[in-house]
């Protein structure tokens, strides 16, 4: 319930309450379920980023995402580990640290595919696509983003689809293709 409360509070702009609910959910899970705790850490990081302004939010996001990767075991491989790695890659991508993000997104993508974690695969493809585009490998990056879009639509990952659209329109604009960006956005 705390997770839902955190998400709802965040959606209505009650950031202090959202952070409090997310932190309480993490406390309640504790060390009993590191997989669930990792997902909650990702949620906390995303809330902190949305509510903390660019610099403060980035610091909170990175701390929470690093913690998510620390607490979810690498063995056995799991969807939660893939999601946490993809999220940490995404945090570094958002900070403009594409060279650091790329290997993490590739690790997350490989793991997501290994364990059949489709939402984690969408997340990792989206991050890798963004990284590749910003690192001068535009067509590879756009291909990843389009693949992520198709996969998100196929599995009904609405949150992932939203992220793909934001990133794809951003990349197209950055690449000097505003008309194509507009068509995608429309």
C-alpha positions in Angstrom: 0.0 0.0 0.0 2.8 2.4 0.7 4.1 2.0 -2.8 0.7 2.9 -4.3 0.5 5.8 -1.8 3.9 7.0 -2.9 3.0 6.8 -6.6 -0.4 8.6 -6.1 1.1 11.3 -3.9 3.8 11.9 -6.5 1.2 12.1 -9.3 -0.7 14.8 -7.5 2.4 16.8 -6.7 2.5 15.9 -3.0 6.3 15.3 -3.2 7.1 15.3 0.6 4.4 12.7 1.2 5.5 10.7 -1.9 9.1 10.6 -0.6 7.9 9.7 2.9 5.7 6.9 1.7 8.5 5.5 -0.6 11.0 5.5 2.3 8.5 3.9 4.6 7.8 1.2 2.1 11.6 0.5 1.9 11.8 0.3 5.7 8.8 -2.1 5.8 10.4 -4.4 3.2 13.8 -4.2 4.9 16.2 -6.9 4.0 13.5 -9.7 3.8 13.0 -9.1 0.1 15.9 -7.4 -1.6 14.2 -7.7 -5.0 11.2 -5.7 -3.9 13.4 -3.3 -2.0 15.4 -2.6 -5.2 12.3 -1.7 -7.1 11.2 0.6 -4.3 14.6 2.2 -4.4 14.1 2.9 -8.1 10.7 4.4 -7.3 12.3 6.6 -4.6 15.0 7.8 -6.9 12.5 8.7 -9.6 10.4 10.7 -7.1 13.5 12.5 -5.8 14.5 13.4 -9.3 11.0 14.7 -10.2 10.8 16.8 -7.0 14.3 17.8 -6.4 15.2 20.1 -9.3 17.8 19.2 -11.8 20.9 19.2 -9.6 19.4 18.1 -6.3 17.2 15.6 -8.0 20.1 14.1 -9.9 22.0 13.5 -6.7 19.0 11.8 -5.0 18.3 9.8 -8.1 21.8 8.5 -8.4 22.1 7.6 -4.7 18.8 5.7 -4.8 19.6 3.9 -8.0 23.1 2.9 -6.9 21.5 1.5 -3.7 19.0 -0.4 -5.8 21.8 -2.2 -7.7 23.7 -2.8 -4.4 20.8 -4.6 -2.7 19.4 -6.8 -5.4 21.6 -9.9 -5.8 23.4 -10.6 -9.0 22.9 -14.3 -8.6 20.5 -15.7 -9.5 19.8 -13.4 -12.4 16.5 -11.6 -12.0 14.1 -9.1 -13.6 14.6 -6.8 -10.7 18.3 -6.8 -11.2 17.9 -6.0 -14.9 15.4 -3.2 -14.0 17.7 -1.7 -11.3 20.7 -1.8 -13.7 18.7 -0.2 -16.5 17.4 2.4 -14.1 20.9 3.3 -12.9 22.0 3.6 -16.6 19.0 5.9 -17.1 20.1 8.1 -14.2 23.5 8.5 -15.7 22.0 9.1 -19.1 19.8 11.9 -17.7 22.9 13.4 -16.1 24.5 13.5 -19.6 27.1 10.8 -18.6 26.4 8.7 -21.7 29.8 7.0 -21.8 29.2 5.7 -18.3 25.6 4.9 -19.0 26.2 2.8 -22.1 27.9 -0.2 -20.6 25.3 -0.3 -17.8 22.5 -0.2 -20.3 24.1 -3.0 -22.3 24.5 -5.1 -19.2 20.9 -4.5 -18.2 19.7 -5.3 -21.7 21.6 -8.6 -21.8 20.2 -9.6 -18.4 16.7 -8.5 -19.2 16.7 -10.7 -22.3 18.3 -13.6 -20.4 15.5 -13.6 -17.8 12.7 -12.5 -20.1 12.1 -9.2 -18.3 10.3 -7.3 -21.1 9.8 -4.0 -19.2 13.4 -4.0 -18.1 14.3 -4.6 -21.8 12.2 -1.6 -22.9 14.0 0.5 -20.2 17.5 -0.7 -21.2 16.8 -0.3 -25.0 15.5 3.3 -24.4 18.6 4.2 -22.4 21.0 2.6 -24.8 19.3 4.2 -27.8 19.7 7.6 -26.2 23.3 6.9 -25.2 24.3 5.7 -28.7 22.7 8.8 -30.4 24.5 11.2 -28.1 27.8 9.3 -28.6 27.7 9.7 -32.4 26.0 6.4 -33.3 22.7 8.0 -34.3 21.2 5.3 -36.5 22.0 2.5 -34.0 20.4 4.6 -31.3 17.3 5.4 -33.3 16.9 1.7 -34.1 17.1 0.8 -30.4 14.5 3.5 -29.6 12.1 2.2 -32.3 12.6 -1.3 -31.1 11.8 -0.2 -27.6 8.7 1.5 -28.9 7.4 -1.6 -30.6 8.2 -3.8 -27.6 6.5 -1.4 -25.2 3.4 -1.3 -27.4 3.4 -5.1 -27.6 3.5 -5.7 -23.9 1.4 -2.7 -22.8 4.2 -0.9 -21.0 2.6 2.5 -20.9 5.2 4.1 -18.7 8.0 2.7 -20.9 6.2 3.8 -24.0 6.0 7.3 -22.6 9.8 7.3 -22.0 10.5 6.0 -25.4 8.5 8.8 -27.1 10.2 11.5 -25.0 13.6 10.1 -25.8 12.9 9.5 -29.5 11.6 13.0 -30.1 14.5 14.4 -28.2 17.0 12.4 -30.3 15.4 13.4 -33.6 15.4 17.0 -32.6 19.0 16.8 -31.4 19.9 15.2 -34.8 18.4 18.1 -36.7 15.3 16.2 -37.8 12.5 18.4 -36.2 9.9 17.4 -38.8 10.3 13.7 -38.1 10.3 14.5 -34.3 7.0 16.4 -34.8 5.5 13.4 -36.6 6.5 11.0 -33.9 5.2 13.3 -31.2 1.9 13.7 -33.0 
